[in-house]
Amino acid sequence: MKEQEGVIKYQLHHTQQPIGYDFSFTEINAWRTIVFRLGLIGQTPERYDNIGFGNISQRLAPDSTQFIVSGTQTGYLEKLSPEHYCLIAKADPSKNLIHSRGLCKPSSESLTHASVYAHDSNIQAVIHAHSPEIWNHTATLKLPHTTADIPYGTVEMATAVERLFQSGELTQTSLFTMLGHEDGVVAFGKNLQEAAWQLIKYLSLAIGIEQQHNSE
């Protein structure tokens, strides 16, 4: 059975109230709109049964363990407002647990975001995108990846991400695909620009592969 997109699988303790921090959403909103326009975040009738896909996050502060993430099922919006984000106040990927605060609930992939942040304090931004081009060319591009038997938003996924970091596969490439999550790609970086550039870079390489194959 095909897995439904956008379902929150972790244990969520959510407080329905404003985030409560003086956080500027200007940069994260701008990059989220760019990624939306590229079709890497969004919602379209012909994809995933018209369920929204993709999300973006940023550390609350450079030395913080907390982060801001776009809310669940906001994919259809080209531009988000502060009420479309929430704060991950505490995350424990090993226990499948998230504590959050905001006027909307966090994205279904927030546990994976938390796992990425936990492994490198230099990482300040994470983008979970959906790119069939990158995903389908995981092998050709020799991309780090989690295996097809690991579903998104689970302890197993968090553990798989941990293994990728421990293996050293992510020292040269700040992007990996999730073969158990259709079209799922995660990019990260020391800022939002760097994370987005990783997506754009590999999208261009994947499209180049497809165009070359089509011309042969």
C-alpha positions in Angstrom: 0.0 0.0 0.0 1.3 3.5 -0.9 2.2 5.5 2.1 0.1 8.6 2.7 2.0 11.9 2.5 2.0 14.4 5.4 1.0 12.2 8.3 2.5 13.0 11.6 3.9 9.8 13.1 5.8 11.0 16.1 4.5 11.7 19.6 3.6 15.3 19.6 3.0 17.6 22.7 1.9 20.8 21.1 0.9 24.1 22.8 -1.5 26.1 20.7 -0.2 29.6 21.3 2.1 32.1 19.5 5.8 31.1 19.3 6.7 33.9 21.7 10.2 34.8 20.4 11.4 37.8 18.5 12.3 35.9 15.4 12.6 37.4 11.9 10.8 35.3 9.3 12.1 37.4 6.4 14.9 35.1 5.3 13.2 31.7 5.8 10.1 33.0 4.0 12.1 34.2 1.0 13.9 30.9 0.6 10.8 29.0 1.2 9.1 30.9 -1.7 12.0 30.2 -4.0 11.9 26.5 -3.2 8.1 26.6 -3.7 8.5 28.2 -7.1 10.9 25.4 -8.1 8.3 22.8 -7.2 10.4 21.3 -4.4 7.8 22.3 -1.8 4.1 22.6 -2.7 0.8 21.0 -3.3 -0.5 19.9 -6.7 -3.5 17.6 -7.6 -1.3 15.2 -9.6 1.2 14.5 -6.8 0.7 12.5 -3.6 -3.1 12.6 -3.8 -3.1 16.4 -3.6 -1.5 16.4 -0.1 1.1 19.2 0.6 4.7 18.2 0.6 8.0 19.6 1.8 9.1 21.9 4.7 11.8 24.2 5.8 13.4 25.0 9.2 16.0 27.2 10.8 17.7 27.2 14.2 16.2 29.7 16.6 19.7 31.0 17.3 23.2 29.7 16.3 23.8 28.0 19.7 20.2 26.8 20.3 18.9 23.3 20.2 15.5 24.7 19.3 14.3 25.5 15.7 11.5 27.1 13.7 9.8 24.8 11.2 7.0 25.3 8.7 3.7 23.9 9.8 2.1 20.7 8.6 0.0 21.1 5.4 1.1 24.5 4.4 2.5 23.3 1.1 -0.2 25.0 -1.0 0.8 28.5 0.2 3.5 30.3 -1.9 4.2 32.8 1.0 3.9 31.9 4.6 3.1 34.1 7.6 4.4 33.7 11.2 1.3 31.8 12.1 2.3 29.1 9.6 5.5 28.3 11.5 6.0 26.7 14.9 8.8 26.3 17.4 10.3 22.9 18.2 11.1 23.5 21.8 12.4 20.0 22.5 13.0 17.0 20.3 14.1 13.5 21.2 14.4 11.4 18.0 15.3 8.3 20.0 12.0 8.4 21.8 9.9 9.6 18.8 9.0 12.7 20.8 8.5 16.4 20.0 7.4 19.3 22.1 6.3 22.3 20.1 4.6 25.6 20.3 2.8 27.7 17.7 -0.5 28.5 16.0 -0.1 25.5 13.8 1.3 22.0 14.3 4.8 21.2 13.1 5.6 19.4 9.8 5.4 15.7 9.7 9.2 15.5 8.9 10.2 17.6 12.0 11.8 14.6 13.7 14.2 14.2 10.7 15.0 17.9 10.9 15.8 17.5 14.7 18.0 14.5 13.9 20.0 16.5 11.4 20.5 19.4 13.8 21.5 17.1 16.6 24.5 15.8 14.7 26.3 19.1 13.8 26.0 22.4 15.7 27.2 24.2 12.5 24.0 23.2 10.7 21.6 26.2 10.9 19.0 25.3 8.2 17.3 22.2 6.8 15.1 21.9 3.8 13.0 18.7 3.2 12.0 18.8 -0.5 10.4 16.5 -2.9 12.3 16.1 -6.2 11.6 13.1 -8.4 14.5 14.1 -10.6 17.1 14.0 -7.7 15.4 11.0 -6.0 15.3 8.9 -9.2 19.0 9.6 -9.9 20.3 8.8 -6.3 22.6 6.0 -7.6 23.8 7.9 -10.7 24.7 11.0 -8.6 26.2 8.7 -5.9 24.1 10.5 -3.2 24.0 9.4 0.4 20.6 7.9 1.2 18.5 6.1 3.6 17.1 2.7 2.4 13.8 1.9 0.9 12.5 0.0 4.0 12.8 3.1 6.3 9.7 5.3 6.4 9.8 9.0 7.0 9.1 10.7 10.4 10.1 7.7 12.5 12.7 6.6 15.0 14.1 4.3 12.3 14.6 7.3 10.0 16.3 9.3 12.8 18.6 6.4 13.4 19.4 6.1 9.7 20.2 9.8 9.5 22.5 9.3 12.5 24.3 6.4 10.6 24.8 8.7 7.6 26.5 11.3 9.7 28.6 8.7 11.5 29.7 7.1 8.2 31.2 10.3 7.0 29.1 10.2 3.8 27.7 13.7 4.6 31.1 15.4 5.0 31.3 16.2 1.2 27.7 16.4 0.3 25.1 18.3 2.5 22.2 16.4 1.0 20.7 12.9 1.1 17.7 11.1 -0.3 15.1 9.0 1.5 14.4 6.0 -0.7 11.6 4.9 1.6 9.8 8.3 1.2 8.8 8.9 -2.4 10.8 11.8 -4.0 12.1 12.7 -0.5 15.3 14.8 -0.4 16.9 16.5 2.6 19.4 19.4 2.3 21.1 21.3 5.0 23.8 23.9 5.6 25.3 26.6 7.7 22.5 28.9 6.5 19.4 28.8 4.3 21.2 29.9 1.2 23.7 27.0 1.5 20.9 24.4 2.0 18.9 25.8 -0.9 22.0 25.8 -3.1 22.6 22.1 -2.5 19.0 21.4 -3.8 19.5 23.6 -6.8 22.9 22.1 -7.6 21.7 18.5 -7.6 18.4 19.4 -9.3 20.5 20.8 -12.2 22.7 17.7 -12.3 19.7 15.4 -12.3 18.0 17.4 -15.1 21.2 17.3 -17.1 21.3 13.5 -16.8 17.7 13.2 -18.0 18.3 15.5 -20.9 21.3 13.6 -22.0 19.4 10.3 -21.9 16.6 11.8 -23.9 19.0 13.0 -26.6 20.7 9.7 -27.0 
